[in-house]
Amino acid sequence: MEIIALKMNKFPAFYSYPFAYLSSFLMLGIILNFFYASEDLNSLLPIFAISVGIVFFAFRKFLQRYFIVFVASTFITIGYSALETYNSTHFDENKSDRVLILRVDEFQKKENWSKGVAQVCNLEENILKPTKKRIVFYAQTNQEINKYDVIQVATSLFPIENKNNPGDFDLQLFWRSKGIKEMCFFQEDDFQFLDKVPNNTFFDFISALNVTFTKILDTYLDGDELAIGTALILGDKSFLDAEIRNAFTATGAMHALAVSGLHVGIILPIFLGFFKLFSKYIKRKQAVIIVIFILWIYALMTGFSPSVIRAVFMFSVLALAQIMGRSYNPINTLFFTAFVLLILQPLYLFDIGFQLSYIAMLGIFTFNKKVANWVQTKNKILKFFWEGTAVGLSAQFMTVPLSLYYFHQFPNYFALANLGIMLFSGVILGAGIALFALSFVPIVNVIIGFILFSSIYLMFQFLVWIEQLPGAVAYGFSFSFATTVLITFILFLVVNQLPRTKIWKASAVLFLIILGFIVSQRYENLEAKHICVFNNNQLLIAVKNKSQIVCFYDTPFEKLDKVKFTVSSYLKQFPGQVKYVSIHKKNANLKIDGQELKITTSQQGRILAIDSSKFTIHYSNKNLISQNDLAMPWVENKQSLSSGAKIIELR
């Protein structure tokens, strides 16, 4: 077949950022399969791609016109097929009752129900063979379960489903993005230990390294400092409590606890600087290759999350390009890493960390120079601080819409918090690496340990101080994912275009219109007057009258913390001052702007009466349920709360 020469000047945009196009088309194919998979599409997409290819090669004089269509159809098909293949190998039909053999990948010990992730294994001719299927398990046991343990469990598998309460995190999508769709529960008498599955020697080394480093941190840190240090340095967030998570989330600093480009950007110069001391013996190329190897070990040791894979993979590509003396485009390299990761694991596309990580890096590569030029100063100290702030602002411009969509809140002092995080993170990671290397040296290890402890303590106190500032967090944001995509694209145009261009003016006007819509929607959430009956195992009702919220809970007082945890997500979307009232074994009366609300007990369950309107909340399916009635989640009925919370608007 004759080779068709494509002149670079014909398609400058494509040839400048080829993987931006290829990755985008690949993502479209993955999205198409995720939401609209069907047997017809399985057949039609490849046929369409082949047909376009035939047209492309048959009519060469129309090459420029058909080229992008050919590329688009081909890589949309590849993306669709990649997810189809992944689903067929990682998920099987749900069999409700079975004896499972599980190999533990992760385990977090908790006071009551501990949580873990495991691979399902098959027993073939007395040989355990792990499959690609993974599940989440919850275990109520006093026994010590460790990584790589193999356990036989008598249990039932359940699909992971969302409760669909207002403000709830999309748990189903979160686990699906990690290749997990099912979960199980078991207690002490339901499982037994089997022999460990023989593991790769290299991965045994990685696991042992992680355990060793964790013990070193445990020696010199304690309490909150140990929890933060283990998360920030080793990526293990199992020790973090609600108070720590809230402080980092409310200040926009949660990304510091997820090992990512920030960590790689700090660790990289530390190791390169170290090897520079031995430049007589180790050449720069050799040093870079050694550092790449160390970073991949670090990525494996910290859990191999999408964000750290992206950061390490991207650095590896950039470093190897420099070693070979080749030029590179950072944006094209960014999309190249996304392309490779999505081919290997298509569901990464729906991972929040993956989305935030890539869109933040796109913002930095696109906007950083422009934002840095907003402030010109010759003072080196001010310049250093402003350049760091410019990096944070560049990333934040692109990630704000996604953060508002997923978390319904905005940290107003994020720039100040991120500036502090940048300063403290460098000291903490540097001290952590030094402690791992010199923990056997007396006195020196104590000094480094003290520096590490003090740095973490000061950083956390700094974030707590920011969290307590007036108006630290704005709550109440809620809009569709389509709006999120649109406002992200418009923000990109507003920051990237010059103010004098027509595109900038049109984008700025559209941005103000959408911003007005978002602010208006938030105002409606703040001023809402409604009753929310939650999808919860015990009856839970929130009555919102603008800024005042009363929560009625049919739960013993000692379980109030669980009630507050459920309500906390609701408060992100519908913020207000909350008062908790127990209706456990009793009734309740409340007046709201002249409207009388009563919660009483009946034979069916509970009756919720608002003036002349009455809703019966059924506790069993023995009685017929009228159209206006509700049923608790365990009741099988179309009015069951199992499909999501019920909101009743008040006048």
C-alpha positions in Angstrom: 0.0 0.0 0.0 1.3 3.4 -0.9 2.3 5.5 2.1 0.4 8.7 2.3 2.7 11.6 3.3 1.0 14.1 5.6 2.4 17.6 5.6 2.8 19.0 9.1 1.7 22.5 8.0 -1.7 21.2 6.9 -2.7 20.1 10.3 -0.7 22.3 12.8 -3.2 21.9 15.7 -3.2 18.1 15.4 0.5 17.7 15.0 1.2 20.1 17.9 -1.0 18.2 20.3 -1.7 14.8 18.7 -2.4 13.0 22.0 -4.7 15.8 23.1 -7.0 14.7 20.2 -6.4 11.0 20.5 -7.0 11.0 24.3 -10.2 13.1 23.8 -11.6 10.6 21.2 -10.5 7.7 23.4 -12.4 9.3 26.4 -15.5 9.7 24.2 -15.5 6.0 23.4 -15.1 5.1 27.1 -17.9 7.4 28.1 -20.1 6.0 25.3 -19.6 2.4 26.6 -20.0 3.5 30.2 -23.4 5.1 29.7 -24.8 3.6 26.5 -23.3 0.2 26.1 -25.3 -2.2 23.8 -24.7 -5.2 21.5 -25.7 -3.0 18.5 -23.0 -0.5 19.3 -20.5 -3.3 19.8 -21.0 -4.2 16.1 -21.7 -0.8 14.5 -18.8 1.1 15.8 -16.0 -1.1 14.3 -18.0 -1.2 11.0 -18.3 2.6 11.0 -14.6 3.0 11.8 -13.6 0.6 9.0 -15.9 2.3 6.5 -14.5 5.8 7.3 -11.0 4.3 6.9 -11.8 3.0 3.4 -13.2 6.4 2.4 -10.1 8.0 3.9 -7.6 5.9 1.8 -9.8 5.8 -1.3 -10.3 9.5 -1.8 -6.8 10.9 -1.1 -7.6 14.3 -2.5 -10.1 14.8 0.3 -7.5 13.7 2.8 -7.6 16.9 4.9 -11.4 16.7 5.1 -11.6 13.1 6.2 -8.5 12.8 8.3 -9.9 14.0 11.6 -13.1 11.9 11.0 -10.9 8.8 10.4 -8.9 9.4 13.6 -12.0 10.2 15.7 -13.9 7.1 14.6 -10.9 4.9 15.1 -10.1 6.0 18.6 -13.7 6.3 19.8 -14.0 2.6 18.8 -10.7 1.8 20.6 -12.0 3.5 23.8 -15.4 1.8 23.6 -13.7 -1.6 23.0 -11.1 -1.0 25.8 -13.9 -0.6 28.4 -15.9 -3.5 27.0 -12.9 -5.8 27.3 -12.1 -4.5 30.8 -15.7 -5.1 32.0 -15.8 -8.6 30.6 -12.5 -9.6 32.4 -13.1 -7.8 35.7 -16.8 -8.2 36.4 -19.0 -11.3 36.5 -22.6 -11.8 37.3 -23.6 -11.3 40.9 -24.2 -14.6 42.6 -25.8 -13.7 45.9 -24.8 -16.8 47.9 -21.4 -18.3 47.6 -18.2 -19.3 49.5 -15.5 -16.8 48.5 -11.8 -17.2 48.6 -10.3 -13.7 49.0 -6.7 -12.4 48.8 -6.5 -9.2 50.8 -5.1 -6.2 49.0 -5.9 -3.5 51.5 -7.2 -3.6 55.1 -8.1 -0.8 57.5 -8.7 -1.9 61.1 -11.6 -0.1 62.7 -13.2 -0.3 66.2 -16.4 -2.0 64.9 -16.6 -2.9 61.2 -13.1 -2.9 59.6 -12.9 -2.3 55.8 -10.8 -4.0 53.2 -10.4 -4.6 49.5 -9.6 -8.1 48.1 -9.2 -10.1 45.0 -11.4 -13.1 44.4 -9.4 -16.3 44.0 -10.3 -19.6 42.3 -9.2 -22.9 43.6 -8.0 -25.1 40.7 -6.4 -28.5 41.5 -5.6 -27.3 45.0 -3.8 -24.2 43.7 -5.1 -20.7 44.5 -5.2 -18.4 41.5 -6.2 -14.8 41.9 -8.7 -13.5 39.3 -9.1 -9.9 38.1 -12.4 -9.5 40.1 -12.1 -7.3 43.2 -14.6 -6.6 45.9 -14.9 -4.4 49.1 -15.5 -6.3 52.3 -16.5 -5.3 55.8 -15.4 -7.5 58.7 -16.4 -7.6 62.3 -13.5 -9.4 63.9 -10.8 -9.1 66.5 -8.3 -11.2 64.5 -5.5 -9.5 62.7 -5.9 -9.5 58.9 -2.9 -8.4 56.9 -2.2 -7.6 53.3 -1.8 -10.7 51.1 -3.6 -12.9 53.6 -6.0 -15.4 52.0 -9.3 -16.0 53.7 -12.2 -18.3 52.9 -15.5 -16.5 53.6 -19.1 -17.7 53.8 -21.1 -14.6 52.7 -23.3 -13.0 50.2 -22.3 -10.4 47.6 -24.3 -7.2 47.2 -24.0 -4.6 44.5 -22.5 -1.3 45.7 -25.4 1.3 45.4 -25.8 5.0 46.3 -28.3 6.1 48.9 -29.0 9.2 46.8 -29.4 11.5 49.8 -28.8 15.2 49.1 -25.1 16.0 48.9 -24.1 12.4 49.1 -20.8 11.3 47.6 -21.2 9.0 44.5 -19.9 5.9 46.2 -20.9 3.6 43.3 -18.9 5.6 40.8 -16.0 5.9 43.2 -15.6 2.1 43.5 -16.5 1.4 39.9 -13.6 3.6 38.8 -11.4 1.3 40.8 -12.8 -1.8 39.1 -15.1 -2.8 42.0 -18.9 -3.2 41.8 -19.7 -5.5 44.8 -19.2 -5.8 48.5 -19.8 -8.3 51.3 -20.0 -8.5 55.1 -18.8 -11.2 57.4 -18.2 -11.7 61.1 -15.8 -13.7 63.3 -17.4 -17.1 62.6 -17.8 -16.6 58.9 -14.2 -16.8 57.7 -11.0 -18.8 58.2 -7.4 -18.2 57.1 -5.8 -20.2 54.2 -2.3 -20.2 53.0 -0.9 -17.0 51.5 -0.8 -16.8 47.7 2.8 -16.9 46.7 3.7 -13.3 45.8 6.3 -11.7 43.5 9.6 -11.2 45.3 9.8 -7.6 44.1 6.3 -6.8 45.5 7.3 -8.5 48.8 10.2 -6.1 48.9 7.9 -3.1 48.3 5.5 -4.3 51.1 8.4 -4.8 53.5 9.7 -1.4 52.7 6.3 0.2 53.4 6.1 -1.6 56.8 9.6 -0.5 57.7 9.0 3.1 56.9 5.7 3.1 58.7 7.4 1.7 61.9 10.0 4.5 61.6 7.3 7.2 61.5 5.5 5.5 64.4 8.7 5.8 66.5 9.1 9.6 66.1 5.5 10.7 65.5 2.3 10.3 67.5 -1.5 11.1 67.3 -2.5 13.6 64.6 1.1 14.1 63.5 1.5 10.4 62.9 -1.8 10.2 60.9 -0.9 13.3 58.8 2.8 12.2 58.3 1.8 8.7 57.2 -0.8 10.1 54.8 1.4 12.8 53.4 4.7 10.8 53.1 3.4 7.2 52.5 -0.1 7.8 51.1 -1.7 5.8 53.9 -4.8 7.7 55.0 -6.2 5.0 57.2 -5.2 6.8 60.4 -6.9 10.1 59.5 -9.9 11.0 61.7 -12.9 13.3 60.8 -11.3 16.3 62.4 -8.1 16.1 60.3 -10.0 15.4 57.1 -12.4 18.4 57.7 -9.5 20.8 58.3 -7.8 19.8 55.0 -11.0 19.7 53.1 -12.3 23.1 54.4 -9.1 24.8 53.5 -8.7 23.3 50.0 -5.6 21.4 51.0 -6.9 17.8 50.8 -4.7 17.2 47.7 -1.6 17.3 50.0 -2.7 14.1 51.6 -3.1 12.3 48.2 0.4 11.5 46.9 0.6 13.3 43.5 2.6 15.7 41.4 3.3 17.9 44.5 5.2 15.1 46.1 7.0 14.1 43.0 7.9 17.7 42.4 9.5 17.9 45.9 11.1 14.5 46.0 12.7 14.8 42.5 15.0 17.7 43.2 16.0 16.2 46.6 17.3 13.0 44.9 18.8 14.9 41.9 20.6 17.2 44.4 21.9 14.2 46.3 23.3 12.5 43.2 24.8 15.7 42.1 27.2 15.4 45.1 28.6 12.3 43.4 28.8 13.8 39.9 32.4 12.4 39.6 31.1 8.9 39.8 27.5 9.1 38.6 26.7 10.8 35.3 23.6 12.9 35.0 21.9 10.4 32.7 22.6 7.6 35.1 21.3 9.7 38.0 18.1 10.5 36.2 17.5 6.8 35.4 18.1 5.9 39.1 15.7 8.6 40.3 13.0 7.3 37.8 13.4 3.8 39.4 13.2 5.3 42.9 10.0 7.2 42.0 8.3 4.1 40.6 9.1 2.2 43.8 7.7 5.2 45.7 4.5 5.1 43.5 4.1 1.4 44.3 4.7 1.8 48.0 2.1 4.6 48.3 -0.7 2.7 46.7 -0.2 3.3 43.0 -3.1 5.8 42.8 -4.0 7.4 39.4 -2.5 10.8 40.6 0.9 9.4 41.5 1.0 7.2 38.4 0.3 10.2 36.3 3.0 12.3 38.0 5.7 9.6 38.0 4.8 8.4 34.4 4.9 12.0 33.2 8.3 12.8 34.8 9.7 9.5 33.3 8.6 10.5 29.8 9.9 14.1 30.2 13.2 12.9 31.7 13.8 10.2 29.0 13.0 12.8 26.3 15.6 15.1 27.7 18.2 12.3 28.0 17.7 11.5 24.4 18.0 15.1 23.4 14.5 15.4 22.0 12.2 18.3 22.3 8.8 17.8 23.9 5.5 19.5 24.4 4.4 19.3 28.1 0.7 19.4 27.2 1.1 16.7 24.6 3.1 14.7 27.1 0.4 15.1 29.7 -2.2 13.7 27.3 0.1 10.9 26.2 0.3 9.7 29.9 -3.5 9.9 30.1 -3.8 8.0 26.8 -1.6 5.1 28.0 -3.3 4.9 31.5 -6.8 4.8 29.9 -5.8 2.1 27.5 -4.6 0.0 30.5 -7.4 1.0 32.9 -10.3 2.7 31.1 -12.3 3.3 34.3 -9.6 5.7 35.6 -11.5 8.3 33.5 -14.2 8.3 36.2 -11.8 8.5 39.2 -12.0 11.9 40.9 -8.3 11.9 41.6 -7.5 11.2 38.0 -9.8 14.0 36.8 -8.6 16.6 39.3 -5.0 15.7 38.8 -5.0 16.0 35.0 -7.2 19.1 34.8 -5.0 20.8 37.4 -1.8 20.0 35.4 -3.5 21.3 32.3 -4.3 24.5 34.1 -0.6 24.8 35.3 0.8 24.2 31.8 -1.6 26.6 30.2 -2.0 29.5 32.6 1.1 29.5 34.9 3.2 32.0 32.9 0.3 34.3 32.3 -0.8 34.3 35.9 2.8 34.8 37.1 3.1 37.8 34.9 0.1 39.5 36.6 2.6 40.6 39.4 6.0 41.9 38.5 8.6 42.3 41.3 12.3 42.3 41.6 12.3 41.2 45.3 13.4 37.6 45.3 11.4 36.6 48.3 8.2 38.1 47.1 8.8 36.6 43.6 9.3 33.2 45.2 6.0 33.4 47.1 4.1 34.8 44.1 5.4 32.2 41.7 4.2 29.5 44.1 0.8 31.2 44.4 0.6 31.5 40.6 1.0 27.7 40.3 -1.8 27.2 42.9 -4.1 29.7 41.1 -3.4 28.1 37.7 -4.4 24.7 39.0 -7.4 26.1 41.0 -8.9 27.9 37.9 -9.5 24.6 36.2 -10.4 22.4 39.3 -12.9 24.8 40.9 -15.9 23.6 38.8 -15.2 19.9 39.5 -14.6 20.5 43.2 -17.9 22.4 43.5 -19.7 19.7 41.6 -18.4 16.8 43.7 -18.1 18.4 47.1 -20.7 21.3 47.0 -18.3 23.6 48.8 -15.6 26.2 48.1 -12.6 27.0 50.4 -12.4 30.8 50.3 -8.8 30.9 51.6 -7.4 28.2 49.4 -4.6 30.4 48.1 -3.4 31.1 51.6 -3.7 27.5 52.6 -1.9 26.2 49.5 1.0 28.6 50.1 1.5 27.2 53.6 1.1 23.7 52.3 3.9 24.3 49.7 6.3 25.6 52.3 5.6 22.9 54.9 5.4 20.0 52.5 8.9 20.5 51.3 10.3 20.4 54.8 8.1 17.4 55.8 9.0 15.3 52.7 12.6 16.2 53.0 12.7 15.4 56.7 10.8 12.2 56.1 13.3 11.0 53.4 16.2 12.0 55.7 14.7 10.1 58.6 14.2 6.9 56.6 17.9 7.1 55.5 19.4 8.1 58.9 17.1 6.5 61.4 19.9 4.2 62.6 22.2 7.2 63.4 21.9 8.2 67.1 21.1 11.9 68.0 20.8 12.7 64.2 17.6 10.6 64.0 16.2 12.4 67.1 16.9 15.8 65.6 15.3 14.9 62.2 12.4 13.3 64.0 11.8 16.5 66.0 12.0 18.6 62.8 9.5 16.3 61.1 7.1 16.4 64.1 7.3 20.2 64.5 6.7 20.8 60.8 3.6 18.6 60.7 2.3 20.1 63.9 2.8 23.7 62.6 1.2 22.9 59.3 -1.9 21.4 60.9 -2.3 24.3 63.3 -1.9 26.7 60.4 -4.8 24.9 58.5 -6.9 24.8 61.7 -6.4 28.5 62.0 -7.5 29.1 58.4 -10.5 26.8 58.9 -11.7 28.9 61.9 -11.5 32.2 60.0 -14.9 33.9 59.2 -16.4 32.6 56.0 -13.6 30.0 55.5 -16.0 27.7 53.5 -18.9 28.5 51.2 -21.5 25.7 51.1 -24.6 25.1 49.1 -23.4 24.7 45.5 -25.3 22.2 43.3 -25.4 22.0 39.5 -25.2 19.4 36.8 -22.1 17.8 35.3 -22.9 19.4 32.0 -22.7 22.8 33.6 -19.4 21.7 35.2 -17.9 20.8 31.8 -19.2 24.1 30.2 -17.9 26.4 32.9 -14.5 24.7 32.9 -14.2 25.2 29.1 -15.4 28.9 29.5 -12.9 29.5 32.3 -10.2 28.1 30.1 -11.1 30.6 27.3 -11.4 33.5 29.7 -7.9 33.0 31.3 -6.2 31.8 28.1 -7.5 34.5 25.6 -6.5 38.1 25.5 -9.1 40.6 26.8 -9.2 42.4 23.5 -10.3 39.4 21.5 -14.0 38.7 20.5 -13.6 35.1 22.0 -12.6 36.5 25.3 -15.5 39.0 25.4 -18.1 36.4 24.4 -16.6 33.9 27.0 -16.6 36.5 29.7 -20.2 37.3 29.1 -21.2 33.6 29.1 -19.1 33.0 32.2 -21.0 35.8 34.1 -24.3 34.4 33.0 -23.4 30.9 34.2 -21.9 32.3 37.4 -25.1 34.2 38.0 -27.1 30.9 37.6 -24.8 29.1 40.0 -25.1 31.9 42.6 -28.8 31.9 42.2 -29.0 28.2 42.6 -26.9 28.4 45.8 -29.2 31.2 47.1 -32.2 28.9 46.6 -30.4 26.1 48.5 -29.6 28.5 51.4 -33.2 29.8 51.5 -34.9 26.5 50.9 -38.0 25.5 53.0 -38.6 21.7 52.8 -38.8 18.4 54.6 -36.2 15.8 53.7 -36.9 12.2 54.6 -33.6 10.3 54.2 -32.8 7.0 52.8 -31.5 5.6 56.1 -31.7 2.4 58.1 -33.5 4.3 60.9 -36.0 7.1 60.3 -34.2 10.4 59.8 -36.1 13.6 58.8 -34.6 17.1 58.3 -36.9 20.1 58.4 -35.3 23.1 56.8 -36.6 26.6 57.2 -34.1 28.8 55.5 -31.0 28.9 57.8 -32.7 26.9 60.5 -32.7 23.1 60.3 -34.3 20.6 62.8 -33.3 16.9 62.4 -35.6 14.3 63.9 -33.9 10.9 64.3 -35.5 7.6 65.4 -32.2 6.3 66.9 -30.8 5.8 70.4 -28.8 8.8 71.6 -25.5 6.9 71.6 -25.8 6.6 67.8 -26.1 10.3 67.3 -22.6 10.5 65.7 -23.8 8.2 62.8 -26.8 10.5 62.4 -24.6 13.6 62.2 -22.4 11.8 59.7 -25.4 11.2 57.4 -26.6 14.8 57.8 -23.2 16.3 57.1 -23.4 15.5 53.4 -26.9 17.1 53.3 -25.6 20.2 55.0 -23.0 20.7 52.2 -25.9 21.2 49.7 -28.4 22.7 52.1 -26.4 24.5 54.8 -27.9 25.9 58.0 -27.8 25.8 61.8 -28.8 22.3 62.9 -30.7 21.2 66.0 -31.0 17.4 66.6 -34.2 16.0 68.2 -34.7 12.4 69.2 -38.0 10.8 68.4 -36.9 7.4 69.5 -40.0 5.8 71.1 -41.8 9.2 71.2 -43.6 11.7 69.0 -42.7 15.3 68.0 -44.4 18.6 67.2 -43.0 21.6 65.5 -44.3 24.9 64.0 -42.7 26.5 61.0 -43.9 29.9 59.9 -47.5 29.1 61.0 -47.4 25.6 59.6 -47.7 22.7 62.1 -45.6 19.6 61.7 -46.3 16.4 63.6 -44.5 13.1 63.7 -46.6 10.4 65.4 -46.6 6.6 65.7 -49.1 4.4 63.9 -49.6 0.7 63.2 -47.9 1.1 59.8 -44.9 2.9 61.2 -44.8 6.7 61.5 -47.1 9.5 60.3 -45.7 12.8 59.1 -48.4 15.4 59.1 -48.0 19.0 57.7 -51.2 20.9 58.4 -53.8 19.1 56.2 -51.2 17.0 54.3 -50.4 13.6 55.7 -47.7 11.1 54.8 -47.5 7.6 56.3 -44.0 6.2 56.5 -44.4 2.4 56.3 -42.1 0.0 58.2 -43.4 -3.1 56.4 -45.0 -4.1 53.2 -48.0 -5.7 54.8 -50.2 -2.7 54.2 -51.1 -1.1 50.9 -49.2 2.1 50.3 -51.0 5.0 48.7 -49.4 7.3 46.1 -48.5 10.0 48.7 -47.0 7.6 51.2 -43.4 6.6 51.8 -41.8 3.3 52.9 -38.5 2.7 54.7 -35.6 1.4 52.6 -36.1 -2.2 53.4 -39.7 -2.2 52.1 -40.0 -3.5 48.5 -42.3 -0.9 47.0 -42.0 1.8 44.4 -42.5 4.4 47.1 -39.6 2.9 49.1 -36.9 5.3 50.2 -34.2 2.8 49.0 -34.2 4.7 45.7 -33.2 8.0 47.4 -34.4 10.7 49.8 -37.8 12.3 49.5 -38.0 16.1 49.6 -41.3 17.7 50.4 -41.4 21.4 49.6 -43.0 23.7 52.2 -44.9 26.9 51.4 
